[in-house]
């Protein structure tokens, strides 16, 4: 995971909508640069980042762009992180209830390894996102104010 701090430049906002028969999810996306590094912050809530704000971001580098898991804006105090682990535990709980209904036990046992693997993956993502938020808070707290572009 990489952490970057500096002034946000070339700030642009977009929204992406993804969906299927199950429902629709909208992500608010802010793209900007810190120095020469391209940054993308995609969250359910609009990232509070404006041109020139002092921002710390932590995330994963993919194809030259840092895909932020968390950000902290020192200019206005806003911060946020990706969520996770909210639906996986509920889904397993529901599956376990249906596992005790006659006829669903076989299906439950067949799908249990996939459900558990999904929970492990989702919880790992949740931990990475929490760690990213801790990193940007610590990074922003310990660094002197950044005034350069």
C-alpha positions in Angstrom: 0.0 0.0 0.0 1.3 3.4 -0.9 0.7 6.7 0.9 1.0 10.1 -0.8 0.5 13.6 0.6 0.4 16.9 -1.2 -1.8 19.5 -2.9 -4.6 18.2 -5.2 -4.5 19.6 -8.7 -6.6 19.0 -11.8 -9.5 17.8 -9.7 -12.4 16.3 -11.7 -15.6 14.6 -10.4 -17.7 11.9 -12.1 -20.1 9.3 -11.0 -20.3 5.6 -12.0 -23.4 3.6 -11.9 -23.3 -0.2 -11.8 -26.2 -2.5 -11.6 -28.0 -5.7 -12.4 -31.2 -7.5 -11.4 -30.1 -7.4 -7.8 -29.8 -3.6 -7.6 -27.9 -0.5 -8.5 -24.8 1.0 -6.9 -23.5 4.5 -7.5 -19.9 5.6 -6.8 -18.8 9.2 -6.6 -15.4 9.5 -8.2 -12.8 12.2 -7.7 -9.7 12.1 -9.9 -6.8 14.5 -9.3 -3.0 14.7 -9.2 -0.6 15.0 -6.4 2.6 16.1 -8.0 3.0 13.8 -11.0 0.9 10.9 -9.5 -2.6 10.4 -10.7 -5.1 9.6 -7.9 -8.6 8.2 -8.0 -11.0 8.2 -5.0 -14.2 6.2 -5.6 -16.7 6.1 -2.7 -20.5 5.9 -2.2 -20.3 9.5 -0.8 -18.7 12.3 -2.8 -15.1 12.8 -1.8 -14.6 16.3 -0.3 -11.6 17.3 -2.3 -11.2 20.6 -4.1 -8.4 22.2 -6.2 -5.4 23.0 -4.1 -6.5 21.1 -0.9 -3.8 19.4 1.1 -4.7 15.7 0.9 -3.2 12.5 2.1 -4.3 9.3 0.3 -3.4 5.6 0.8 -4.2 2.9 -1.7 -3.0 0.5 -4.3 -1.0 1.5 -7.4 -2.5 0.1 -10.6 -1.4 1.1 -14.1 0.2 4.3 -12.9 -2.8 5.5 -10.9 -3.2 5.3 -7.2 -6.6 3.9 -6.4 -7.2 5.3 -2.9 -8.7 3.1 -0.2 -8.8 6.1 2.1 -8.2 9.9 2.1 -7.9 12.7 4.5 -8.2 16.3 3.5 -6.2 18.6 5.8 -7.7 21.7 4.3 -11.3 21.0 5.4 -10.9 18.1 7.8 -12.8 15.6 5.6 -11.8 12.0 5.5 -13.4 8.7 4.4 -12.5 5.2 3.4 -14.0 2.4 1.4 -16.3 0.2 3.3 -16.4 -3.6 3.5 -17.5 -6.6 5.5 -21.0 -5.2 5.9 -22.9 -7.6 3.6 -20.8 -10.7 3.8 -21.5 -11.6 7.4 -25.2 -10.9 6.9 -25.3 -13.1 3.8 -23.6 -16.0 5.7 -26.1 -15.6 8.6 -29.0 -15.8 6.2 -27.5 -18.8 4.4 -27.1 -20.5 7.8 -30.8 -20.0 8.6 -31.8 -21.4 5.3 -29.4 -24.3 5.9 -31.7 -25.6 8.6 -34.8 -25.5 6.3 -35.5 -28.9 4.9 -34.3 -29.2 1.3 -31.9 -26.2 1.5 -29.3 -28.1 3.6 -27.7 -29.7 0.6 -27.5 -26.4 -1.3 -26.1 -24.7 1.8 -23.4 -27.3 2.2 -22.5 -27.1 -1.4 -22.2 -23.3 -1.3 -20.6 -23.0 2.1 -17.0 -23.0 0.9 -17.7 -20.2 -1.6 -19.5 -18.2 1.1 -16.7 -18.6 3.5 -14.1 -17.7 0.9 -16.1 -14.6 0.1 -16.2 -13.6 3.8 -12.5 -14.0 4.2 -11.8 -11.9 1.1 -14.3 -9.2 2.2 -12.9 -9.1 5.7 -9.4 -8.8 4.2 -10.6 -5.8 2.1 -12.2 -4.3 5.2 -8.9 -4.6 7.1 -6.9 -3.0 4.3 -9.4 -0.1 4.1 -9.1 0.5 7.9 -5.3 0.3 7.7 -5.4 2.8 4.8 -7.4 5.3 6.9 -5.0 4.9 9.9 -2.1 5.5 7.5 -3.6 8.7 6.1 -4.6 10.0 9.5 -1.1 9.3 10.9 0.6 10.7 7.8 -1.5 13.9 7.9 -1.0 14.3 11.7 2.8 13.9 11.7 3.7 15.9 8.5 4.1 19.6 8.6 1.7 21.7 6.5 2.5 21.3 2.8 2.3 24.5 0.8 4.0 23.5 -2.5 2.3 22.4 -5.7 
